[in-house]
Amino acid sequence: MFLHIGNDVYLPEKDIVAIFNLDTASVSKNTQIYLKKNEQKNSVETVCTDIPKTFVVTKKNKKDKIFAHIVEFYFLVKESF
């Protein structure tokens, strides 16, 4: 199965590691470091033109990829379970 996160982007559910609310998760210093590190490795893809509200962490071939998007956290979690 796939999870649609907007702008014609579909993620295989088997690759999804976590779904985070950006407002609450980004308060943590560890999360800020993790996101910054992945931005430097060009592993963050923004899938919206507005301010992202949620980010999805995926892992494929032992590499993390982060998708930041505007779809609400609670909607994504509801859709994925």
N, C-alpha and C positions, 0 to 999 in steps of 0.2 A: 504494500500500500504506500501511497504518497501523501505528503502533507503540503497543501497549497499555502504559500506564505505571501502571496501577492505578486503583481507584475509578472504573471506567467512563470513564476518560479515554483517548482514542485520538488520537494526533497523526499528521497526514499526514507520511510520511517525506520528502517533497519540501520541507517547511518546517523540518526538523531541521538545525541548523547544527552542534551539538556535544552530546556526552554526557560529563559529568564526574563523577568520584568526588568527593563533597563533602569527604571527609577529606583527600585529597591536594591537590585543587585549591585549597581555601580557605587553604592555607598561604601562597600567593602574595599579596602586598599588592595587586597589580593585580586579581586575582580578587575580593578583598574589596571593593575600591573599585567594581568593576563590579557586584557583587551589591547593594551598598548603594545605589548610584545607581539601579538598577532597582527596588529596594524602594521608594524614595522616589517613583518614577514609577508605583507600583502595577502594575508589570510582572512581579511574581513571584507565582506561584500555588502554594500548598502543597497537594499532592494526597494527603496522609496525615495521620493523627492522631498518629503517632509522630515521632521525630527523623528528618529526611530523611537519606538516605545518598547520593543522586545528584541531580544537576540536569541538565535538558535545556534547551538554548537553542534557541529556534525564531525564525524571522524570517518575517513575513508582512506584505505591504504596507509594506516597509522599516521595520517596527517589531519590536524584540526582545520576546520573551515568554519567561519562564523558569518551568519547572515543577520544583518540588522534590518529591521523593517517596522512598519507602522501598525501592523495588525496587532490588536490588543492581546496581551499575554493570556488572559482568561479565555478568550475565544479560541486561541490556538490549542491550549491544553484541553478544552472541551472537545475540539475537533479531532484531536489525536488519540483520545481514549474512548 
